[in-house]
Amino acid sequence: VLDKTGTITEGRPAVARIVAVGGMEADELLRLAAGAERYSEHPLARAVVQAAAARGLAIPAATRFHNMPGYGVTAEVEGRTLLVGSAALLAREGAAPPEEAATAAAAPGAARIHVAVRSDRFCSAIGTLIVADKVRPDSAAAIAALHRLGLRTVLLTGDNQATALEIARQVGIADVRAGVPPDGKAAVVRELQTAATRIAMVGDGINDAPALAQADLGVAMGGGSDIAKETGDIVLAGASLNGVHAAIRLSRATMRKIRQNLLLAFIYNVIAIPLAAFGMLNPYISAAAMALSDVTVIGNALLLRRVRLE
């Protein structure tokens, strides 16, 4: 089970386009959205703040900040209550994303961050930020390598279905679970565990920690959050998914060597101990056989260095 942002993708999204409506200027929309998002830890939120800073915009202070995992944030910015997040967040307030945003051209797999203003009487959208996050160059090859190992892959993300399907298409994943809130990822892992022998979860963010803990094997990306690294059973040294393939191949090779070494030791002892017990082995030969047994097992274990992890 693979998280999307920061795991399959680079986790460094950037604002690619700004769609402002209702007389709102693009820079003003970006400035207000950045003010609401400045306290959020989500990669998409950081992309909004970075885009505003790159344009030299004065990011306003925000009060009454409230983070809603899987939906977005709300905050008071310059006397206005802003909602910044998914279409589902706007729908909860009875608002709809701008029609212009639905038809706006965007890179495949780009996410849309909608911005709306809420008052006592109504809630209306004022624009949309289109944010793109590139797929890691080696993600498709790494997932193909997992398939060659006989593993089934699942893309698990809180992003919308269209974005998730496009990313899955680019990397070759058929099973997509999109629109899953952070507290629902562990539930998806539990569901998959009822139908499969073992489940490995690969993630990098704070939101992935419960799913990493629930899985039979939790794999944290090297560039991920500290809580993900603390929760994972394996922490990859780098940010490439190739580390997952390498870890599984090395683990399987290690288990093969353990079984081989147990068999070798068993054969030595089954043959040599009865012979020694009945006085049929010279003590010098027994000592030599014991040393040879250790050398054989250690030598066989050292052959792990020849395992190809690519």
TAUR-V300636 format. One record per helix or strand of 3 or more residues. SS is the DSSP state (helix for helix, strand for strand). FROM is the first residue (numbers start at 1). TO is the last residue. Records with the same first field share a line. If there is no record, write none. Layout:
SS->FROM-TO + FROM-TO
//
This chain:
helix->4-8 + 26-37 + 43-54 + 87-92 + 99-103 + 139-148 + 161-171 + 182-193 + 206-214 + 226-231 + 242-277 + 283-306
strand->14-20 + 62-68 + 72-77 + 80-85 + 111-118 + 123-132 + 154-156 + 175-177 + 200-203 + 217-220
//
